Amino acid sequence: MRAAYRQGRASPRVLSGRCNNHNFAGKHVIIDDMLSAFRGIFAWLVLSSLGWTAQATPAAELIGDALLQEALGAKADAASEIGNDRYISVIDYRAPSNVPRYFLIDTEDMTAQAFLVSHGRGSDPDYDGMADRFSNIEGSKMSSLGAYVTGATYYGAHGLSLKLKGLSPQNSLAEKRLIVIHGADYVHAGRAVLGRSWGCPALERDVAETVIPLIKGGSFLYIVGTQAEG
């Protein structure tokens, strides 16, 4: 996303006369600027490979205004839990798994990008690509609906991963169930039906590597779906 690229760019800085005097602090500033520039170039290359340099789509147009307003209302209710207000994530499990249904919203300009995301194997027992069962029960391997806030990152069996805290009654055991955002090889556009997780919202690996750093540390996530009857 263009906004994410702007974050990584090195900003102009006045170095005064310190570098002329070979002052260590001045050299440190120069090194910081060089590192920022390299980080900006790297971020641009990654985002370009994902198509993020293209014109972003207005969130209401991509997600639908009803779902967007529902998510914003839930976010307002969770304001005291939010520490990273820049991005909002919405997952619409009413769509099949081979359709991009993870929406990353940049609140700076209210644009969004959509990505593939898996659901839990218990939510799709017949493996038809539709999640129609949701649970908060440990061991169910089902996805859980409702509001979440992101926590800290860590490196686990799936590489870079992001902890989630459930804020709703239907996902209150998310931390105990180890429900996290991570990358997975079974999530990619070449599959007619995505692979299933043990309840985690898994992203494509390269997407996870880029998105997780943006949404760590208290970003709001809202998941919707349709519970099958019976």
C-alpha positions in Angstrom: 0.0 0.0 0.0 1.4 3.4 -0.9 0.9 4.7 2.6 3.0 1.8 4.0 5.8 2.7 1.5 5.7 6.3 2.6 6.4 5.2 6.2 9.6 3.5 5.2 11.1 6.5 3.2 13.9 8.4 4.6 12.9 11.9 5.6 15.1 15.0 4.8 17.3 15.9 7.8 19.5 18.8 8.6 22.8 17.6 10.0 24.1 21.0 11.1 27.9 21.1 11.4 28.4 17.9 13.4 29.6 15.7 10.5 32.1 18.3 9.4 33.7 18.0 12.8 33.6 14.2 12.5 31.4 14.1 15.6 30.2 10.6 16.4 26.6 11.7 16.8 26.7 13.3 13.4 28.0 10.1 11.8 25.3 8.1 13.7 22.6 10.4 12.1 24.1 9.8 8.6 24.1 6.0 9.2 20.5 6.2 10.4 19.5 8.0 7.2 21.2 5.5 5.0 19.5 2.6 6.8 16.2 4.3 6.5 16.8 4.8 2.8 17.6 1.1 2.3 14.6 0.1 4.3 12.4 2.3 2.1 13.8 0.8 -1.1 13.3 -2.7 0.3 9.7 -1.9 1.4 9.0 -0.5 -2.1 10.3 -3.7 -3.8 8.2 -5.9 -1.5 5.0 -3.8 -1.9 5.6 -3.5 -5.7 5.8 -7.3 -5.9 2.4 -7.5 -4.2 0.8 -4.9 -6.4 0.5 -2.3 -3.6 1.9 0.5 -5.6 -1.3 0.6 -7.7 -4.1 2.9 -6.9 -5.8 1.7 -3.7 -9.6 1.2 -3.6 -11.9 3.1 -1.3 -12.7 0.9 1.6 -16.5 1.3 1.3 -16.3 0.3 -2.4 -14.1 -2.8 -1.8 -15.8 -4.1 1.4 -19.2 -2.6 1.1 -20.4 0.3 3.2 -22.6 -1.8 5.5 -19.7 -4.1 6.6 -17.4 -1.1 6.9 -19.7 0.8 9.2 -20.3 -2.3 11.2 -16.5 -2.8 11.7 -16.0 0.9 12.5 -18.7 0.7 15.1 -17.1 -2.3 16.7 -13.8 -0.6 16.6 -15.2 2.4 18.5 -16.5 0.1 21.2 -13.0 -1.3 21.6 -11.3 2.0 21.6 -9.6 1.5 25.0 -7.9 -1.7 23.7 -6.5 -0.1 20.5 -2.8 0.9 20.5 -2.2 1.0 16.7 -4.9 3.1 15.1 -3.5 3.4 11.6 -4.8 0.1 10.2 -8.0 -1.9 10.5 -8.4 -5.5 9.3 -11.7 -7.0 8.3 -12.2 -10.7 7.4 -15.4 -11.7 5.7 -15.8 -15.4 6.0 -19.1 -15.3 4.1 -17.1 -15.5 0.9 -15.4 -18.7 -0.3 -11.7 -19.2 0.5 -10.4 -18.7 -3.0 -11.8 -15.1 -3.0 -9.7 -12.3 -1.4 -11.6 -11.7 1.9 -9.0 -10.2 4.2 -9.3 -6.5 3.9 -6.5 -4.2 5.2 -7.9 -0.6 5.7 -5.6 2.4 5.9 -7.5 4.9 8.1 -5.3 7.7 6.8 -7.1 7.8 3.5 -9.8 5.1 4.1 -8.5 2.9 1.2 -8.2 -0.8 1.4 -6.5 -3.8 -0.2 -7.9 -7.4 -0.2 -5.9 -10.6 0.3 -6.5 -14.3 0.5 -7.0 -15.7 4.0 -7.7 -19.3 5.3 -10.3 -20.5 7.8 -10.2 -23.3 10.3 -10.6 -26.9 9.2 -13.4 -27.4 11.8 -15.3 -24.5 10.2 -15.3 -26.3 6.8 -15.6 -30.0 7.6 -16.7 -30.9 4.0 -13.8 -28.9 2.6 -15.8 -27.0 0.0 -14.1 -23.7 0.7 -16.9 -22.2 2.7 -16.6 -21.6 6.4 -20.1 -22.1 8.0 -19.3 -23.3 11.5 -17.6 -21.2 14.1 -16.6 -21.9 17.7 -14.7 -20.6 20.7 -14.0 -24.1 22.0 -10.5 -25.2 22.5 -9.6 -28.1 20.2 -12.5 -27.4 17.7 -10.0 -26.2 15.0 -12.8 -23.7 14.0 -12.4 -20.0 13.3 -14.0 -17.6 15.7 -16.0 -14.5 14.8 -16.1 -11.1 16.5 -13.6 -8.3 17.4 -10.0 -8.8 18.2 -6.9 -6.6 18.8 -3.4 -7.6 17.7 -0.6 -8.2 20.1 3.1 -8.9 19.8 4.9 -10.7 17.0 7.0 -13.9 17.4 8.7 -16.5 15.2 7.1 -19.9 15.4 6.5 -23.0 13.4 4.9 -20.9 10.7 7.5 -18.2 10.7 6.6 -14.6 11.5 3.3 -14.7 13.5 1.1 -12.2 15.3 -0.8 -12.9 18.6 -4.5 -12.0 18.8 -6.6 -11.1 21.8 -10.3 -11.8 21.5 -12.6 -9.0 22.6 -16.0 -10.7 22.0 -17.7 -13.5 23.9 -17.5 -15.7 20.8 -13.7 -15.4 20.6 -12.6 -14.9 24.3 -10.4 -18.0 24.3 -8.4 -16.9 21.2 -5.2 -16.5 23.3 -5.6 -19.8 25.0 -6.4 -21.5 21.7 -3.2 -19.9 20.2 -5.2 -18.3 17.4 -2.7 -16.1 15.6 -2.1 -14.5 12.2 0.6 -16.2 10.2 1.7 -17.1 6.7 1.1 -20.5 5.2 2.1 -22.3 2.0 -1.5 -23.6 1.5 -2.7 -20.0 1.0 -2.0 -18.9 -2.6 -3.9 -17.9 -5.7 -3.1 -21.1 -7.6 -5.5 -23.2 -5.4 -9.2 -23.6 -6.3 -9.8 -24.1 -2.6 -7.4 -22.9 0.0 -5.9 -25.2 2.6 -7.4 -25.0 6.1 -5.7 -23.9 9.4 -6.4 -25.0 12.9 -8.5 -21.9 13.4 -6.0 -19.2 12.6 -6.5 -16.6 9.8 -3.5 -17.6 7.7 -2.3 -15.4 4.9 0.0 -15.9 1.9 3.6 -16.0 3.2 4.8 -12.9 1.5 1.7 -11.0 2.4 2.1 -12.0 6.1 5.7 -10.8 6.1 4.5 -7.4 4.9 1.1 -7.0 6.7 2.0 -8.3 10.1 4.6 -5.5 10.9 1.9 -2.9 9.9 -0.8 -4.3 12.2 1.1 -5.4 15.2 0.8 -3.8 18.6 -2.9 -3.1 19.1 -4.5 -2.9 15.7 -8.2 -3.8 15.4 -9.5 -6.9 13.6 -13.1 -7.7 12.9 -14.3 -11.1 11.6 -17.7 -11.8 10.3 -19.3 -15.0 9.0 -22.6 -17.0 8.8 -23.2 -19.8 11.3 -24.9 -22.8 9.8 -28.0 -23.9 11.6 -28.2 -27.3 13.3 
